[in-house]
Amino acid sequence: PRADFSGSATGVSGRCPNLTFTVSGRTVVTDKSTKFKHLSCDDVAKGGQPVSGSGPTDSSGVIHADVVEKVKGDD
């Protein structure tokens, strides 16, 4: 099944393009096929970025993000 996520990227680990982070209690992973929109993998790696995206989930409920994009903020 696919899942959507939206919120702050926290608890970021790994090195680009292979990151693991938590968004609203869901574990999200990225890899070389993940598309980053309006922010870079390095931006996400710093943590605390407001992000949204979606991707298929594996049997343990981890979301393998197809896309990660910056949530439009007030900056």
Secondary structure, DSSP 8 states (H G I E B T S, - for coil): -EEEEEEE-EEEEEETTEEEEEETTEEEE--TT-EEESS-HHHHHTS--EEEEEEEB-TT--EE-SEEEE-----
